[in-house]
Amino acid sequence: MTIEQRVTARLEELVRQAGPLTAGNNAGNATSAQQAHECAGWLIAAQSMVHLVCPVGHPYRNAIDMLAVSAAGPLTAGLNRTVGVAQQTVIRLLEDARAGLLATVANAARAEVFDEFLDHAKEYHRRDRKNEAGTIAGVVFEDTIRRLCDKQGITQKGVPLDRLISELTGKGLLTSTKAKRARTAAHVRTKATHAQWEEFALSDVDETIRVTTELVELLES
């Protein structure tokens, strides 16, 4: 199951769970303290899910954050109504997922995560900790290359990195110069995976970080 399929399944589950939680009494409020507690838990879960797939500044993220803030603090009887509004945001996101738009959102989310990992790699590089920096940067490089192939409809499962670099070059996504740099990164990834630390230099790790950063930007576009 891909990340998109897992996210879609979880969104569907959240929509189902929200149904009973939106019920209210004659005043339109939650019918019990237990329901109010469950509403608070649902809002946290929904916010977490939206944050997982929507980058900072995305309208769905802004909407769910505003609702979560409005519901923060002591439990209130009106939390069921907040869940009802938030449920609509989750439904719209689910519709986007079913329309095939989630891949774009997920790629943006991955790019944000990749940036964080690359920041760690840069810090290790700054401290001349070549092995740690190479390991982290190599992992992000390979995953980015494979995600780019998925985005372009290139079969990548079980295919060596060198061949994938050639495929991306053939489609015009990589110039010959960038492909050469990417092969340096692939070399670092392979050697770090097998703990062959003497087979690559700190300068190779620097190149890996640089080219991976450029590829992550390409993934976001």
Secondary structure, DSSP 8 states (H G I E B T S, - for coil): --HHHHHHHHHHHHHHHHHHHT---TTSS-SSHHHHHHHHHHHHHHHHHHHHHS-TT-HHHHHHHHHHHHH-SS--TTHHHHHHHHHHHHHHHHHHHHTT-HHHHHHHHHHHHHHHHHHHHHHHHHTT-HHHHHHHHHHHHHHHHHHHHHHTT---TT--HHHHHHHHHHTTSS-HHHHHHHHHHHHHHHHHHTT-GGGS-HHHHHHHHHHHHHHHHHHH-
